[in-house]
């Protein structure tokens, strides 16, 4: 399992207003998509999210997004180390992901850029 980096999860009220700041900060354009009623913009190492509080409150339980080479392999490694795989792997607009609760109780999203 190779960890490639981490993404900071930022919850904003107005995604359109927030994007230009983060594009300037990260030096590149945002990649936008929607998932489950939540508007998302990936800008460099930032993942901006905006949507109904009922959806955002669920997302706030995840501490960070960690990029890996293969979420299936990552799931096996995590489970072997005592983590609980809460969801996935599933296909997303940006690749595949899984959600895992580490033995210390912290929840992380793991993603790869592989197509299904």
KEKE-3310 file (N, C-alpha, C; in steps of 0.2 Angstrom, whole numbers, plus 5000, padded with zeros to 4 digits):
npx = (5004:5004:5005:5000:4998:4988:4972:4965:4950:4937:4924:4912:4900:4897:4901:4905:4910:4921:4930:4938:4948:4955:4959:4968:4977:4981:4986:4980:4966:4949:4942:4926:4912:4897:4890:4879:4870:4879:4889:4905:4922:4938:4954:4970:4978:4966:4949:4935:4918:4901:4884:4868:4865:4862:4868:4881:4885:4886:4898:4907:4912:4922:4939:4950:4955:4964:4976:4979:4988:4980:4964:4958:4969:4973:4962:4963:4975:4973:4962:4969:4977:4968:4958:4942:4932:4921:4914:4914:4926:4920:4915:4918:4916:4930:4937:4940:4934:4936:4930:4936:4937:4949:4958:4959:4948:4947:4941:4944:4944:4949:4957:4959:4964:4959:4949:4933)
npy = (4994:5010:5027:5042:5055:5068:5075:5091:5093:5104:5114:5124:5138:5145:5139:5144:5156:5153:5146:5154:5159:5148:5142:5152:5151:5137:5137:5133:5126:5122:5106:5102:5093:5084:5075:5065:5076:5085:5099:5099:5104:5100:5107:5108:5102:5104:5100:5106:5108:5109:5110:5103:5104:5092:5082:5087:5085:5072:5070:5077:5068:5062:5063:5066:5065:5052:5049:5035:5021:5010:5006:4994:4985:4993:4993:4979:4979:4989:4982:4971:4977:4980:4990:4996:4993:5004:5008:5004:4997:5009:5016:5032:5049:5053:5042:5027:5024:5021:5020:5021:5016:5019:5010:5019:5026:5036:5042:5040:5044:5034:5036:5031:5034:5025:5018:5010)
npz = (5000:4995:5001:4994:4996:5005:5007:5012:5020:5017:5023:5016:5015:5003:4988:4976:4979:4987:4978:4969:4978:4983:4971:4967:4978:4977:4964:4952:4942:4948:4950:4947:4954:4958:4972:4979:4982:4987:4983:4976:4975:4969:4972:4970:4985:4992:4996:4993:5000:4999:5004:5009:5026:5032:5024:5024:5038:5039:5031:5039:5048:5043:5044:5035:5018:5010:4998:4988:4980:4977:4982:4985:4989:5000:5008:5012:5019:5029:5036:5041:5050:5060:5057:5054:5040:5034:5023:5006:4994:4983:4967:4962:4955:4954:4954:4964:4981:4999:5015:5031:5048:5060:5073:5083:5083:5074:5058:5041:5023:5010:4994:4976:4959:4950:4937:4937)
capx = (5000:5007:5001:5003:4996:4982:4968:4962:4943:4935:4916:4910:4893:4896:4907:4907:4914:4927:4934:4943:4953:4958:4963:4974:4982:4984:4989:4977:4959:4946:4938:4920:4907:4892:4889:4874:4867:4884:4894:4912:4928:4945:4958:4976:4977:4960:4943:4929:4912:4895:4878:4863:4868:4860:4873:4888:4886:4889:4905:4912:4914:4929:4945:4954:4955:4971:4977:4983:4988:4975:4960:4957:4975:4973:4957:4966:4981:4969:4958:4974:4980:4963:4954:4935:4930:4915:4911:4918:4927:4915:4917:4916:4918:4937:4941:4937:4936:4933:4930:4939:4938:4955:4957:4959:4941:4947:4938:4947:4943:4955:4955:4963:4962:4958:4942:4931)
capy = (5000:5017:5033:5047:5062:5069:5081:5094:5094:5111:5114:5131:5139:5147:5136:5148:5162:5150:5143:5158:5160:5142:5142:5156:5148:5131:5139:5129:5126:5118:5101:5102:5088:5083:5068:5065:5083:5090:5101:5097:5106:5098:5112:5106:5098:5106:5097:5111:5104:5113:5107:5103:5102:5084:5078:5089:5083:5065:5071:5080:5063:5060:5068:5068:5060:5050:5046:5029:5018:5005:5006:4987:4983:4997:4989:4973:4981:4992:4977:4967:4981:4981:4995:4993:4996:5006:5008:5003:5002:5011:5020:5039:5053:5054:5036:5023:5026:5017:5024:5016:5018:5016:5007:5024:5029:5042:5040:5042:5042:5033:5036:5030:5037:5020:5017:5003)
capz = (5000:4995:5002:4989:4999:5009:5005:5017:5018:5019:5022:5015:5013:4996:4985:4970:4982:4989:4973:4967:4983:4983:4964:4968:4983:4974:4957:4947:4942:4952:4947:4951:4953:4964:4975:4985:4984:4990:4978:4978:4971:4971:4970:4973:4990:4995:4994:4996:5000:5001:5003:5014:5033:5033:5021:5027:5044:5038:5029:5044:5052:5040:5046:5030:5012:5009:4991:4988:4973:4976:4988:4987:4993:5006:5013:5015:5024:5035:5040:5044:5055:5065:5055:5052:5034:5035:5016:5000:4989:4978:4961:4963:4949:4954:4955:4969:4988:5004:5022:5036:5055:5063:5079:5088:5082:5068:5051:5035:5017:5005:4987:4971:4953:4946:4935:4939)
cpx = (5004:5003:5004:5002:4990:4979:4965:4954:4940:4928:4915:4903:4892:4902:4909:4911:4920:4932:4939:4949:4958:4962:4969:4979:4985:4988:4986:4969:4956:4942:4932:4916:4902:4891:4884:4871:4873:4888:4901:4917:4934:4950:4965:4975:4971:4954:4938:4923:4907:4889:4873:4867:4867:4866:4880:4890:4889:4896:4909:4915:4921:4934:4949:4953:4963:4971:4981:4983:4982:4970:4958:4963:4975:4968:4960:4971:4977:4966:4963:4977:4974:4958:4947:4933:4923:4911:4916:4922:4921:4918:4914:4918:4926:4941:4937:4939:4933:4934:4932:4939:4944:4954:4957:4952:4941:4945:4942:4944:4949:4953:4960:4960:4960:4950:4940:4932)
cpy = (5006:5023:5038:5054:5062:5075:5084:5095:5100:5112:5122:5132:5141:5144:5141:5154:5159:5148:5147:5159:5154:5140:5146:5154:5142:5132:5134:5129:5121:5112:5100:5095:5088:5076:5069:5071:5088:5092:5101:5101:5104:5103:5110:5101:5099:5102:5102:5107:5109:5110:5107:5101:5094:5080:5080:5086:5076:5065:5073:5074:5060:5065:5070:5063:5059:5047:5040:5026:5013:5004:4998:4984:4987:4995:4983:4975:4984:4987:4973:4971:4983:4987:4992:4997:4998:5006:5007:4997:5003:5016:5027:5043:5054:5048:5031:5026:5021:5022:5019:5020:5015:5014:5013:5028:5034:5038:5043:5040:5040:5032:5034:5033:5031:5020:5010:4998)
cpz = (5000:4996:4998:4991:5003:5006:5011:5015:5021:5018:5021:5013:5006:4992:4979:4973:4984:4984:4971:4972:4983:4976:4964:4972:4980:4967:4952:4947:4946:4948:4951:4949:4959:4966:4980:4987:4987:4983:4980:4973:4973:4968:4974:4979:4994:4992:4997:4995:5002:4999:5009:5021:5034:5030:5023:5033:5044:5036:5034:5048:5050:5041:5040:5024:5011:5002:4992:4981:4972:4982:4990:4991:5000:5011:5016:5021:5030:5039:5044:5050:5061:5063:5053:5045:5034:5029:5011:4999:4984:4973:4963:4956:4949:4954:4960:4976:4993:5010:5027:5043:5058:5070:5085:5087:5076:5062:5046:5029:5013:4998:4982:4965:4948:4944:4937:4935)
residu = (UNK:UNK:UNK:UNK:UNK:UNK:UNK:UNK:UNK:UNK:UNK:UNK:UNK:UNK:UNK:UNK:UNK:UNK:UNK:UNK:UNK:UNK:UNK:UNK:UNK:UNK:UNK:UNK:UNK:UNK:UNK:UNK:UNK:UNK:UNK:UNK:UNK:UNK:UNK:UNK:UNK:UNK:UNK:UNK:UNK:UNK:UNK:UNK:UNK:UNK:UNK:UNK:UNK:UNK:UNK:UNK:UNK:UNK:UNK:UNK:UNK:UNK:UNK:UNK:UNK:UNK:UNK:UNK:UNK:UNK:UNK:UNK:UNK:UNK:UNK:UNK:UNK:UNK:UNK:UNK:UNK:UNK:UNK:UNK:UNK:UNK:UNK:UNK:UNK:UNK:UNK:UNK:UNK:UNK:UNK:UNK:UNK:UNK:UNK:UNK:UNK:UNK:UNK:UNK:UNK:UNK:UNK:UNK:UNK:UNK:UNK:UNK:UNK:UNK:UNK:UNK)
# end
